[in-house]
Amino acid sequence: MKVFPARIHKLVRVDSVSEQYAYLNAYPGPSGPWSIVFQTLRDQEGAATDETIARSALGEEISILFDVSSFHGGPGIHRLDGFTIEYLDRLMQSAAEFARANPPHHPGSLPRFPVPSARYSGRVDVPLAVLAVEASRRGLYEPPRVVTLDFPDGVPFGVGEFPGFDPDAWPPPRLGDWPPPTTSPLDRSCLEGSVARFSACTTRLMDVWFGGAAHPQLPDEAAEYLSLLTRLDLREMLPVYERLSPAYMRWIHDLAETVEQRSGTC
């Protein structure tokens, strides 16, 4: 039963119990959400491992090995007064508040996901796309502005025009319908789990990018990052992230490619 992402490391890294639930919710079974029926904590490959048995409404069962060594004995890794599953939301909220306080500000501004800034070392960029309605169609438009925040504390550094934005060419190009069509089939539990798991994976990837220690699941999380990004955002937003952070996005793609090459043989 293949409902979870392909991976090359058998242990799924999580940094809180909340992230374990988010992972299960992000990837429901063929007959619906999973419920945990049994958990066993043990040591495997030098890591504290939580073997979790989950069951679907129709009785389908799966076993997942969660690497919980990063928070074993504690409540979970925190960032900005919350678990890592909430970290991106806090960064995006900080960007939105700063942009509103520093006009010009479009009332339809919608912060999208942060990426490491290529322009300012040790900081992240949050593009501010525009959500608007035209001819009764709700759509997302290219970001005219970008907010730069310090990493990891999320303190605003500045706000300015998005690279390449032409203020004389308004409105900016329309990217597609909103919300993304890829989110339409997802129930609330799956959508919330996807957002939470995406936040946690992104946090760890950016930690490593900014000089933190790598972990064995890094390639798996890069592949999962790309999969969830295209689930939660418009594919037309990908060039936006690549423009803001070309080296980071290449690194993500290179890591993910190793999973594609090796997962079929592991």
C-alpha positions as CSV (number, residue, x, y, z in Angstrom):
1,M,0.0,0.0,0.0
2,K,1.9,3.1,-1.3
3,V,0.3,6.2,0.2
4,F,3.4,7.8,1.7
5,P,6.2,9.5,-0.3
6,A,9.0,7.5,-1.7
7,R,12.1,7.6,0.5
8,I,15.6,6.2,0.8
9,H,15.8,6.3,4.6
10,K,13.4,4.1,6.5
11,L,13.0,6.4,9.5
12,V,10.7,9.4,9.1
13,R,12.2,12.4,11.0
14,V,9.8,14.3,13.2
15,D,10.4,17.0,15.8
16,S,7.3,16.7,17.9
17,V,4.3,14.4,18.5
18,S,2.2,17.0,16.6
19,E,4.3,16.4,13.5
20,Q,3.7,12.6,13.7
21,Y,0.0,13.3,13.5
22,A,0.5,15.8,10.8
23,Y,2.5,13.3,8.7
24,L,-0.3,10.7,9.0
25,N,-3.0,13.3,8.2
26,A,-1.1,14.6,5.2
27,Y,-1.1,11.1,3.6
28,P,-4.5,9.4,4.3
29,G,-5.1,5.8,3.2
30,P,-7.2,4.7,0.3
31,S,-10.3,4.6,2.5
32,G,-9.7,7.7,4.6
33,P,-7.7,9.0,7.6
34,W,-5.5,6.9,9.8
35,S,-6.0,6.3,13.5
36,I,-3.1,5.2,15.7
37,V,-3.7,1.9,17.4
38,F,-0.3,1.0,18.8
39,Q,3.1,2.6,19.4
40,T,6.4,1.2,20.6
41,L,9.4,3.2,21.5
42,R,12.8,1.5,20.8
43,D,16.3,2.2,19.6
44,Q,17.2,1.6,16.0
45,E,20.4,2.6,14.3
46,G,21.3,4.7,17.3
47,A,18.0,6.8,17.1
48,A,15.1,6.8,19.4
49,T,12.4,5.3,17.2
50,D,8.6,5.3,17.6
51,E,7.1,2.4,15.7
52,T,3.6,3.4,15.0
53,I,0.8,1.1,13.8
54,A,-2.1,3.0,12.2
55,R,-5.4,1.7,10.9
56,S,-7.9,3.0,8.4
57,A,-11.7,3.0,8.8
58,L,-11.8,-0.2,6.7
59,G,-9.2,-2.0,8.8
60,E,-6.1,-1.4,6.6
61,E,-3.0,-1.2,8.7
62,I,0.4,0.3,8.2
63,S,3.6,0.5,10.2
64,I,5.7,3.7,10.2
65,L,9.1,4.2,12.0
66,F,9.4,7.7,13.3
67,D,12.8,9.1,14.3
68,V,12.0,11.0,17.5
69,S,15.5,11.4,18.7
70,S,15.5,15.2,18.3
71,F,12.9,15.6,21.0
72,H,12.9,12.3,22.9
73,G,12.3,13.1,26.6
74,G,11.0,16.6,25.8
75,P,7.9,18.3,24.4
76,G,9.3,18.9,20.9
77,I,11.5,21.4,19.1
78,H,10.1,24.9,19.3
79,R,10.6,27.9,17.0
80,L,9.0,31.3,17.7
81,D,6.9,30.0,20.6
82,G,5.5,27.1,18.6
83,F,6.4,23.7,17.1
84,T,8.1,23.6,13.8
85,I,4.8,22.7,12.2
86,E,3.7,26.3,12.9
87,Y,7.0,28.1,12.0
88,L,6.2,29.1,8.4
89,D,2.8,30.5,9.4
90,R,4.6,32.7,12.0
91,L,7.1,34.0,9.4
92,M,4.4,34.7,6.9
93,Q,2.3,36.5,9.5
94,S,5.3,38.6,10.5
95,A,5.9,39.5,6.8
96,A,2.2,40.4,6.3
97,E,2.1,42.7,9.3
98,F,5.3,44.5,8.4
99,A,4.2,45.0,4.8
100,R,0.9,46.5,6.0
101,A,2.8,48.9,8.2
102,N,5.1,50.0,5.4
103,P,3.1,51.1,2.3
104,P,2.5,51.0,-0.5
105,H,0.4,48.0,0.4
106,H,-2.1,46.2,-1.8
107,P,-5.1,45.0,0.3
108,G,-5.1,41.7,-1.5
109,S,-1.5,40.9,-0.6
110,L,-1.1,37.2,0.3
111,P,2.3,36.1,1.8
112,R,3.6,32.9,0.2
113,F,6.2,30.5,1.5
114,P,9.6,31.8,2.6
115,V,12.9,30.9,0.9
116,P,16.4,31.8,1.9
117,S,17.3,35.2,0.5
118,A,19.9,35.3,-2.3
119,R,20.3,39.0,-1.7
120,Y,20.8,39.2,2.0
121,S,22.9,36.6,3.9
122,G,21.3,34.9,6.9
123,R,17.7,36.1,5.9
124,V,14.7,34.7,4.2
125,D,12.4,36.3,1.6
126,V,8.6,36.1,1.8
127,P,7.0,37.0,-1.6
128,L,3.7,38.9,-1.3
129,A,1.5,37.7,-4.2
130,V,-1.8,39.5,-4.9
131,L,-5.2,37.8,-4.4
132,A,-7.9,39.5,-6.5
133,V,-11.2,38.8,-8.3
134,E,-11.5,39.5,-12.1
135,A,-14.6,38.6,-14.1
136,S,-15.9,36.6,-11.0
137,R,-12.8,34.5,-11.0
138,R,-10.6,34.5,-7.9
139,G,-7.0,34.4,-8.9
140,L,-3.4,34.8,-7.7
141,Y,-1.2,37.4,-9.3
142,E,2.6,37.7,-9.4
143,P,4.2,39.3,-6.3
144,P,4.8,43.0,-6.6
145,R,6.6,43.1,-3.2
146,V,8.8,40.9,-1.0
147,V,9.5,41.1,2.7
148,T,12.9,40.1,4.1
149,L,13.1,38.6,7.6
150,D,16.0,37.6,9.8
151,F,16.4,33.9,10.2
152,P,15.5,32.2,12.4
153,D,13.9,34.8,14.7
154,G,11.7,36.3,12.0
155,V,12.4,39.9,12.7
156,P,11.6,42.1,9.7
157,F,14.6,43.5,7.9
158,G,12.9,45.3,5.1
159,V,10.3,45.3,2.3
160,G,10.6,46.3,-1.3
161,E,9.7,45.6,-4.8
162,F,9.9,42.0,-6.1
163,P,12.9,41.6,-8.4
164,G,11.7,42.4,-12.0
165,F,8.4,43.9,-11.0
166,D,7.3,46.8,-13.2
167,P,5.0,49.2,-11.4
168,D,3.9,50.6,-14.7
169,A,2.6,47.3,-15.8
170,W,-0.4,46.8,-13.4
171,P,-1.9,44.4,-12.7
172,P,1.0,41.9,-12.6
173,P,0.6,38.7,-14.5
174,R,-2.1,36.3,-13.3
175,L,-0.6,33.0,-12.2
176,G,-3.8,31.0,-11.9
177,D,-7.1,30.3,-10.0
178,W,-7.1,30.5,-6.2
179,P,-7.1,28.4,-4.1
180,P,-4.9,26.0,-6.0
181,P,-6.9,23.2,-7.8
182,T,-4.6,20.7,-6.2
183,T,-6.1,21.4,-2.8
184,S,-9.7,20.8,-3.9
185,P,-9.7,17.0,-3.3
186,L,-8.2,17.4,0.2
187,D,-10.4,17.3,3.3
188,R,-9.6,19.6,6.2
189,S,-7.5,17.1,8.1
190,C,-5.3,16.3,5.0
191,L,-4.9,20.0,4.2
192,E,-3.9,20.9,7.7
193,G,-1.6,18.0,7.9
194,S,0.0,18.9,4.6
195,V,0.6,22.5,5.7
196,A,2.1,21.4,9.1
197,R,4.4,18.7,7.6
198,F,5.5,21.1,4.9
199,S,6.4,23.7,7.5
200,A,8.4,21.2,9.6
201,C,10.3,19.9,6.5
202,T,11.0,23.5,5.3
203,T,12.3,24.5,8.7
204,R,14.8,21.7,8.8
205,L,15.9,22.3,5.2
206,M,16.5,26.0,5.9
207,D,18.3,25.2,9.1
208,V,20.8,23.0,7.2
209,W,21.1,25.6,4.4
210,F,22.0,28.2,6.9
211,G,24.8,26.1,8.4
212,G,23.1,23.6,10.7
213,A,24.0,19.9,10.9
214,A,22.6,17.7,8.2
215,H,20.5,14.7,9.1
216,P,20.1,11.3,7.2
217,Q,16.5,12.1,6.0
218,L,17.6,15.4,4.3
219,P,17.1,14.0,0.7
220,D,13.7,12.5,1.6
221,E,12.6,15.8,3.1
222,A,13.7,17.7,0.0
223,A,11.6,15.4,-2.2
224,E,8.7,15.7,0.2
225,Y,9.1,19.5,0.2
226,L,8.7,19.7,-3.6
227,S,5.8,17.4,-3.6
228,L,3.9,19.3,-0.8
229,L,4.9,22.7,-2.4
230,T,3.1,21.7,-5.6
231,R,0.2,20.4,-3.6
232,L,-0.2,23.6,-1.6
233,D,0.8,26.3,-4.1
234,L,0.3,27.0,-7.8
235,R,3.0,25.4,-10.0
236,E,3.3,28.9,-11.5
237,M,4.7,30.1,-8.2
238,L,7.8,27.9,-8.6
239,P,9.6,30.4,-10.8
240,V,9.0,33.0,-8.2
241,Y,10.8,31.0,-5.5
242,E,13.6,30.2,-8.0
243,R,14.0,33.9,-8.8
244,L,14.3,34.8,-5.1
245,S,16.6,31.8,-4.2
246,P,18.1,30.1,-7.2
247,A,20.9,28.3,-5.4
248,Y,18.6,27.0,-2.6
249,M,16.0,25.7,-5.1
250,R,18.8,24.0,-7.1
251,W,20.0,22.4,-3.9
252,I,16.5,21.1,-3.1
253,H,16.1,19.7,-6.6
254,D,19.5,18.0,-6.5
255,L,18.7,16.4,-3.1
256,A,15.3,15.2,-4.3
257,E,16.8,13.7,-7.4
258,T,18.8,11.3,-5.3
259,V,15.5,10.0,-3.9
260,E,14.1,9.4,-7.4
261,Q,17.3,7.6,-8.4
262,R,17.6,5.4,-5.3
263,S,14.2,4.8,-3.8
264,G,13.3,2.1,-6.3
265,T,16.3,0.1,-5.2
266,C,16.0,0.5,-1.4
